[in-house]
């Protein structure tokens, strides 16, 4: 992904004595770049290794081929991602895993990667991990580990001929973290256009259930009438939208093209620069108009007035519905006839009786007509 660079607004005139900044490579620096940079380390490892696999599939034209994911179980307590890209030569593997900020994908918006940090993310949850590369008929097995000074090292363990498909596999052992990996895998992979081949099928079932609950689906969004948080997705990575930029809070997803938004180095939150603010504001405004049209169409497609009332009630839930029902739609689909309705509301063991000119709606409402003992 092409990262936006701020325009230089400083000019230097004159001959000054100056020194360029540098970074001292040591345990402190490596801890910041591999561990402390992430708030949710498990989610970060899943996201970074998986987007790397997705990027290499895009690079070689295998976008429709799912890469493999092994989520940890009580018997096999390791997390692994196996792609079917080109693999890495010995020289490329050594440079990729030992050079922070080195990335081959910073010049194109076809790829999610750009920072050169994701390949080192397993250090956020473990002191070592294994990398296996199948490249041009050879199999190379490496170990990445922290030495006695807590500085990362990368070593070639074995190399041999192999007829397995080319690609890369990264494996990290994570005993006792099985439930957390399943939970975070759902949150990561539900934003992937091509679902990976995951060893635990229930993860895919949960993802499909969550996505199917979002019934308002447009070109650049998925929205539900339920309360929740809207997530901005760019390059299959979900970012929580800062509260001050949210126009309405429902369970939903806004989709952006790569490069439209800026994010922090940990790829967990969006930055509040002018570009990101403007892009999100414009998207919310556009979605409001599209969502109202979709809601109207959905309600109008119901074949009876009763079903239209029920559909309107369903959509008015949540804050998405809060601004919707404050529009002229409010009276269009709300029954306010000349009849009065006897209402009986149960609160605990107490039943309260009253009259209302508006017909109550809801899944917990029961309706009776001339029922014995009821009005």
C-alpha positions as CSV (number, residue, x, y, z in Angstrom):
1,X,0.0,0.0,0.0
2,X,1.2,3.5,-0.8
3,X,1.6,5.4,2.4
4,X,0.9,9.1,2.3
5,X,3.8,11.4,3.1
6,X,3.2,14.9,4.4
7,X,4.6,17.7,2.2
8,X,7.8,19.2,3.5
9,X,7.0,22.6,4.9
10,X,10.5,23.5,6.2
11,X,13.3,25.1,4.1
12,X,16.8,25.4,5.3
13,X,19.1,28.2,4.3
14,X,22.6,28.7,5.5
15,X,25.4,26.4,6.5
16,X,24.5,24.7,9.8
17,X,26.2,21.9,11.6
18,X,23.7,19.1,11.7
19,X,23.4,15.3,12.4
20,X,20.9,12.9,11.0
21,X,18.6,10.9,13.3
22,X,19.2,7.2,13.7
23,X,17.8,4.3,15.7
24,X,19.8,2.3,18.1
25,X,19.1,-1.4,17.5
26,X,18.6,-3.1,20.8
27,X,16.1,-5.0,23.0
28,X,14.1,-1.8,23.7
29,X,13.7,-0.8,20.1
30,X,12.7,-4.4,19.0
31,X,10.2,-4.6,21.8
32,X,8.5,-1.4,20.7
33,X,8.4,-2.5,17.1
34,X,7.4,-6.1,17.6
35,X,5.3,-6.2,20.7
36,X,4.4,-2.8,22.3
37,X,3.2,-1.4,19.0
38,X,0.0,-3.6,19.4
39,X,-2.8,-3.3,21.9
40,X,-4.4,-6.6,20.9
41,X,-1.4,-8.9,20.2
42,X,-3.4,-12.0,19.2
43,X,-5.5,-10.1,16.8
44,X,-2.4,-8.4,15.4
45,X,-0.6,-11.7,14.7
46,X,-3.7,-13.2,12.9
47,X,-4.2,-10.0,10.9
48,X,-0.6,-9.4,9.9
49,X,0.3,-13.0,8.9
50,X,-3.0,-13.4,7.0
51,X,-2.8,-10.1,5.1
52,X,0.8,-11.1,4.1
53,X,-0.6,-14.4,2.7
54,X,-3.4,-12.5,1.0
55,X,-0.9,-10.1,-0.6
56,X,1.3,-12.8,-2.1
57,X,-1.8,-14.5,-3.5
58,X,-2.7,-11.2,-5.2
59,X,0.8,-10.8,-6.4
60,X,0.9,-14.1,-8.2
61,X,-2.7,-14.0,-9.4
62,X,-4.1,-16.6,-6.9
63,X,-6.6,-14.2,-5.4
64,X,-9.4,-16.8,-5.6
65,X,-7.2,-19.6,-4.0
66,X,-7.7,-19.6,-0.2
67,X,-4.6,-19.8,2.0
68,X,-4.6,-22.3,4.9
69,X,-5.0,-21.3,8.6
70,X,-4.5,-23.5,11.6
71,X,-6.1,-22.1,14.7
72,X,-4.7,-23.6,18.0
73,X,-6.6,-26.4,19.7
74,X,-6.0,-28.2,23.0
75,X,-4.2,-31.0,21.1
76,X,-2.4,-28.9,18.6
77,X,-1.7,-25.6,20.3
78,X,-0.2,-23.7,17.5
79,X,-1.3,-21.0,15.1
80,X,-0.1,-21.2,11.5
81,X,-0.7,-19.6,8.1
82,X,0.4,-21.4,4.9
83,X,0.2,-19.5,1.6
84,X,0.7,-20.8,-2.0
85,X,2.7,-17.9,-3.4
86,X,6.3,-17.9,-4.7
87,X,8.0,-18.7,-1.4
88,X,11.2,-16.9,-0.4
89,X,14.8,-17.5,-1.5
90,X,17.4,-17.7,1.3
91,X,18.5,-14.2,0.6
92,X,15.0,-12.8,0.5
93,X,14.0,-14.6,3.7
94,X,17.0,-13.4,5.6
95,X,16.3,-9.8,4.5
96,X,12.6,-9.9,5.1
97,X,12.8,-11.3,8.6
98,X,15.8,-9.3,9.8
99,X,15.1,-5.9,8.4
100,X,12.4,-3.8,10.1
101,X,10.5,-1.4,7.8
102,X,11.6,-3.4,4.8
103,X,8.7,-3.9,2.5
104,X,8.4,-4.8,-1.2
105,X,4.8,-3.6,-1.4
106,X,5.0,0.1,-0.4
107,X,4.7,1.3,-4.0
108,X,1.3,-0.2,-5.0
109,X,-2.3,0.1,-3.7
110,X,-2.9,-3.5,-4.8
111,X,-1.5,-4.7,-1.5
112,X,-2.3,-4.3,2.1
113,X,1.4,-4.5,3.3
114,X,3.6,-1.4,3.5
115,X,5.3,-1.0,6.8
116,X,7.6,-4.0,6.9
117,X,6.6,-4.9,10.5
118,X,3.9,-7.6,10.1
119,X,6.3,-10.5,9.4
120,X,7.9,-9.9,12.9
121,X,4.5,-9.7,14.7
122,X,4.7,-13.3,16.2
123,X,7.3,-11.9,18.6
124,X,4.3,-10.0,20.2
125,X,3.1,-13.3,21.7
126,X,6.0,-15.7,21.7
127,X,9.8,-15.7,22.0
128,X,10.2,-17.8,18.9
129,X,8.4,-18.9,15.7
130,X,9.1,-21.1,12.7
131,X,9.2,-20.1,9.0
132,X,9.1,-22.7,6.3
133,X,9.7,-21.6,2.7
134,X,9.1,-23.8,-0.4
135,X,11.0,-22.0,-3.2
136,X,12.0,-23.4,-6.6
137,X,12.0,-27.0,-5.6
138,X,13.7,-26.5,-2.2
139,X,12.4,-26.5,1.3
140,X,14.0,-24.1,3.8
141,X,13.2,-24.2,7.5
142,X,14.1,-21.2,9.7
143,X,13.6,-20.3,13.3
144,X,13.1,-16.7,14.5
145,X,14.0,-16.3,18.2
146,X,15.0,-13.9,20.9
147,X,18.5,-14.3,22.3
148,X,19.6,-13.9,25.9
149,X,19.6,-10.1,25.4
150,X,16.0,-10.2,24.1
151,X,17.2,-9.3,20.6
152,X,15.7,-11.2,17.6
153,X,17.7,-13.6,15.6
154,X,16.9,-15.5,12.4
155,X,18.6,-18.8,11.6
156,X,18.4,-21.4,8.8
157,X,17.8,-24.8,10.4
158,X,17.5,-27.1,7.4
159,X,17.3,-27.2,3.6
160,X,16.3,-30.0,1.3
161,X,14.7,-30.8,-2.0
162,X,10.9,-30.8,-2.0
163,X,8.1,-31.3,-4.5
164,X,5.5,-29.5,-2.4
165,X,3.8,-26.4,-3.8
166,X,5.8,-23.2,-3.5
167,X,4.8,-20.8,-0.7
168,X,5.5,-19.8,2.9
169,X,4.3,-21.1,6.2
170,X,4.6,-19.3,9.6
171,X,4.0,-21.3,12.8
172,X,3.9,-20.0,16.4
173,X,3.1,-22.1,19.5
174,X,0.5,-20.5,21.7
175,X,-0.5,-22.9,24.5
176,X,-3.5,-21.8,26.6
177,X,-4.7,-19.2,24.0
178,X,-7.1,-21.4,22.0
179,X,-10.3,-19.5,22.9
180,X,-8.8,-16.1,22.3
181,X,-7.5,-17.1,18.9
182,X,-11.0,-18.3,17.8
183,X,-12.6,-15.1,19.0
184,X,-10.2,-12.8,17.3
185,X,-10.1,-15.0,14.1
186,X,-13.8,-14.2,13.7
187,X,-13.2,-10.5,13.9
188,X,-10.3,-10.6,11.4
189,X,-11.5,-13.0,8.8
190,X,-15.0,-11.6,8.5
191,X,-13.5,-8.8,6.5
192,X,-11.7,-11.1,4.0
193,X,-13.3,-11.3,0.6
194,X,-11.9,-14.8,0.1
195,X,-12.3,-16.9,3.3
196,X,-9.2,-18.9,4.2
197,X,-9.2,-22.6,4.6
198,X,-9.7,-22.7,8.4
199,X,-9.3,-25.9,10.5
200,X,-12.2,-25.0,12.8
201,X,-15.4,-24.8,10.7
202,X,-17.4,-23.1,13.5
203,X,-15.4,-19.9,12.9
204,X,-16.7,-19.6,9.4
205,X,-20.3,-20.3,10.6
206,X,-20.1,-17.5,13.2
207,X,-18.7,-15.1,10.5
208,X,-21.5,-15.9,8.1
209,X,-24.1,-15.5,10.9
210,X,-22.7,-12.0,11.8
211,X,-22.6,-10.9,8.1
212,X,-26.1,-12.2,7.4
213,X,-27.4,-10.1,10.3
214,X,-26.5,-7.0,8.3
215,X,-29.4,-6.7,6.0
216,X,-28.8,-3.3,4.4
217,X,-26.0,-4.1,1.9
218,X,-24.8,-1.5,-0.5
219,X,-21.8,-1.1,-2.8
220,X,-19.6,0.3,0.1
221,X,-21.4,-0.7,3.2
222,X,-23.2,-3.4,5.3
223,X,-25.5,-2.1,8.0
224,X,-27.8,-3.7,10.6
225,X,-30.7,-2.1,12.4
226,X,-29.2,-3.2,15.7
227,X,-27.0,-1.2,18.0
228,X,-23.2,-1.7,17.7
229,X,-20.0,-0.3,16.3
230,X,-19.3,0.6,12.7
231,X,-15.9,-0.6,11.4
232,X,-14.0,0.9,8.5
233,X,-12.5,-1.8,6.3
234,X,-9.6,-1.1,4.0
235,X,-7.6,-3.9,2.4
236,X,-9.5,-6.6,4.4
237,X,-8.4,-4.9,7.6
238,X,-11.0,-3.6,10.0
239,X,-10.4,-0.4,11.9
240,X,-12.7,0.9,14.6
241,X,-13.9,4.4,13.6
242,X,-13.1,7.0,16.3
243,X,-16.2,8.0,18.3
244,X,-15.9,11.7,17.1
245,X,-16.2,10.6,13.5
246,X,-19.2,8.3,13.9
247,X,-22.5,9.7,12.5
248,X,-24.7,6.9,13.6
249,X,-23.9,3.9,15.8
250,X,-25.2,0.6,14.5
251,X,-23.6,-2.7,13.8
252,X,-22.0,-2.2,10.4
253,X,-19.1,-2.1,8.0
254,X,-17.9,0.7,5.7
255,X,-15.6,-0.3,2.9
256,X,-12.8,1.9,1.6
257,X,-10.3,1.5,-1.2
258,X,-6.6,1.0,-0.3
259,X,-5.0,4.3,0.4
260,X,-8.2,6.2,1.3
261,X,-7.5,6.2,5.0
262,X,-4.4,6.6,7.2
263,X,-3.8,4.4,10.2
264,X,-1.3,4.0,13.1
265,X,1.8,1.7,12.7
266,X,0.1,-1.1,14.6
267,X,-2.7,-1.1,12.0
268,X,-5.3,-1.1,14.8
269,X,-6.8,2.4,14.7
270,X,-7.2,5.2,12.2
271,X,-5.4,8.5,12.5
272,X,-7.4,11.7,12.8
273,X,-5.7,13.6,10.0
274,X,-7.7,15.7,7.6
275,X,-7.7,13.1,4.8
276,X,-9.2,10.4,7.0
277,X,-11.7,12.7,8.6
278,X,-12.9,13.9,5.2
279,X,-13.2,10.4,3.7
280,X,-15.2,9.0,6.6
281,X,-17.5,12.1,6.8
282,X,-18.3,11.9,3.0
283,X,-19.0,8.1,3.3
284,X,-21.5,8.6,6.2
285,X,-23.3,11.3,4.2
286,X,-23.6,9.1,1.1
287,X,-24.7,6.1,3.1
288,X,-27.5,7.9,4.8
289,X,-29.2,8.7,1.5
290,X,-28.6,5.2,0.1
291,X,-29.8,3.5,3.3
292,X,-33.0,5.4,3.4
293,X,-33.8,4.4,-0.2
294,X,-33.0,0.8,0.6
295,X,-35.2,0.9,3.7
296,X,-38.1,2.4,1.8
297,X,-37.8,-0.2,-0.9
298,X,-37.6,-3.1,1.6
299,X,-40.7,-1.8,3.4
300,X,-42.7,-1.2,0.3
301,X,-42.0,-4.7,-1.0
302,X,-44.0,-6.1,1.9
303,X,-47.4,-7.2,0.5
304,X,-49.7,-6.0,3.3
305,X,-49.9,-2.8,5.3
306,X,-49.5,-4.8,8.5
307,X,-46.2,-6.2,7.3
308,X,-45.0,-2.7,6.3
309,X,-45.7,-1.5,9.8
310,X,-43.8,-4.4,11.3
311,X,-40.9,-3.9,8.9
312,X,-40.7,-0.2,9.8
313,X,-40.6,-1.0,13.5
314,X,-37.8,-3.4,12.9
315,X,-35.7,-0.9,11.0
316,X,-36.3,2.0,13.4
317,X,-34.3,0.2,16.1
318,X,-30.8,1.4,16.9
319,X,-29.4,4.8,16.1
320,X,-29.5,4.2,12.4
321,X,-33.3,4.2,12.9
322,X,-33.2,7.2,15.2
323,X,-32.4,9.6,12.4
324,X,-34.5,7.6,10.0
325,X,-37.7,7.9,12.0
326,X,-37.1,11.7,12.6
327,X,-37.5,12.1,8.9
328,X,-40.9,12.2,7.0
329,X,-40.9,8.4,7.1
330,X,-42.0,8.5,10.7
331,X,-45.7,9.1,9.9
332,X,-45.7,7.2,6.6
333,X,-45.3,3.8,8.3
334,X,-46.7,4.4,11.7
335,X,-50.3,3.4,12.5
336,X,-52.2,6.4,13.9
337,X,-55.8,5.7,13.0
338,X,-59.1,6.6,14.8
339,X,-59.0,3.5,17.0
340,X,-57.8,3.3,20.5
341,X,-56.1,0.2,21.8
342,X,-56.3,-1.3,25.2
343,X,-52.7,-2.1,26.3
344,X,-51.7,-4.4,29.1
345,X,-48.0,-4.2,30.1
346,X,-46.5,-6.7,32.6
347,X,-43.7,-5.4,34.8
348,X,-42.5,-8.1,37.1
349,X,-45.7,-9.5,38.7
350,X,-47.7,-6.3,38.1
351,X,-49.9,-5.8,35.0
352,X,-50.7,-2.2,34.0
353,X,-53.7,-1.5,31.8
354,X,-54.0,1.6,29.6
355,X,-55.2,3.1,26.3
356,X,-53.1,4.1,23.3
357,X,-53.9,5.5,19.9
358,X,-50.8,4.0,18.4
359,X,-50.7,0.3,17.8
360,X,-47.7,-1.2,19.8
361,X,-45.1,-3.1,17.8
362,X,-42.4,-5.5,18.7
363,X,-41.4,-9.2,18.9
364,X,-42.5,-9.3,22.5
365,X,-46.0,-7.9,21.8
366,X,-49.0,-10.2,21.5
367,X,-52.3,-9.1,19.8
368,X,-55.8,-10.3,20.6
369,X,-59.1,-9.5,18.9
370,X,-62.3,-10.4,20.9
371,X,-60.3,-12.9,22.9
372,X,-62.2,-14.1,25.9
373,X,-61.0,-12.3,29.0
374,X,-59.1,-9.6,27.0
375,X,-60.1,-6.5,25.1
